[in-house]
Amino acid sequence: MHTIGILLLILVTTTLVSHLFTRFGLPSVVGQLLVGILIGPAVLGWIHPNGDISLFAEIGVIILMFSAGLESDMAQLKKYLRPSLLVAVLGVIFPVAMVYGFSLLYHINQMESLFIGVIFAATSVSISVAVLNEMKALRSKAGATILGAAVVDDILAVVVLSIMTSLMGGQAGHGGGSDTSFLLRSIEQVLFFVAIYVIVRFCAPAIAKVGVKLYVPMSETIVALSLALGMALVADLVGLSAVVGAFFAGIAISQTDVKKIVIRSIDPIGYAVFIPVFFVSIGLSISFDGFMNQIWFIITLTLLAILTKLVGSGLGARLSHYTLKDSYVVGAGMVSRGEMALIIAQIGFAAKLIGAEYYSAVITVIILTTVLAPFLLKHAFSLKSDSEQLDKLPE
């Protein structure tokens, strides 16, 4: 199908399904994911993953995480730094340990079992962000903790992946597996986060002023989006997820006077085209080939993937003296694996850390956790009273 026709089909179907889901009180992102499964190879086969869809999806997740950064507040993130660290660390330890042990029971070798655990240690907060946005809870205490924990979680998962690919001597995306290469990449990542501090603290206000002075329509948004794309690119080049760079670019712009202008402009760009394509692209990844042969492995691993994040991250929030309800919200917000787990799985597959026999089953579980996560998060919020849901900092 022609690219324009594909885009037309995606936008029409996601708009109609999102309307129906929203009307019945369901997260619209779930509808968009199901659209991808329905029109993709798994069911109707009208659309197959291709370079154009991947490009739109990549831009979509970058814009989504940039918007999340824009909506964040540095004072709020600093306030919840300790719980975010606890949530992230326990949310990594539980899945790695439990999934590793479960995989060994299926007679999967130790390295492959450990890698499967690392895959499910990752958190893709993009879907949780969309649900939190929908429920006007992105600036809540739980929302801030989820965002902060997801960033730490992402970094931890990528570091473990880097160590594993280096030990295996594989070629994983951005470089070789030598000790020198691993050391160089680690230095690059440290320098990247130093650069983030400099950009947020000193460069962003100057960059914003450039946008204000340009005699170009939407100049503030163009400059801000350029910063987001630039930081996403650099994050990707040093072996981190591009969404980390986009998120911190959003935080940098949120500290400037153009924040509200950029928010008003960037959301229509993202939600009109790119973000729906991103969610559909996740659904396109699923395939039911050989599904029945590994059905119990898939079901058990799905339950384990959900429970380990829910319990591990929720325990981190509880140890930080959050209420049981807020701990449940935080745990539910960390369940989604989405594009971050898919990226790690694909890199590991290329580095031969996981074989083809279990790769498709793992991809299916990633999709299932991603589809189920919004329902879990919505249920967690349904247990909170209206007053409890409005625990936000003032604008």
Buried (B, 14 or more C-beta within 10 A) or exposed (E): EEEEEBBEBBBEBBBEBBEEBEEEEBBBBBBBBBBBBBBBBBBEEBBEBEEBBBEBBBBBBBBBBBBBBBBBBEEBBEBBEBBBBBBBBBBBBBBBBBBBEBBBEBEBEEBBBBBBBBBBBBBBBBBBBBBBBBBEBBBBBBBBBBBBBBBBBBBBBBBBBBEBBBEBEBBBBBBBBEEEBBEBBBEBBEEBBEBBEEBBEEEBBEBBBEBEEEEEEBBBBBBBBEBBBBBBBBBBBBBBBBBBBBBBBBBBBBBBEBBEBBBEBBBEBBBEBBBBBBBBBBBBBBBEEEBEEBEEBBEBBBEBBBBBBBBBBBBBBBBBEBBEBBBBBBBBBBBBBBBBBBBBBBBBBBBBBBEEEBBBBBBBBBBBBBBBBBBBBBEBBEEBEEEBBEBBEEE
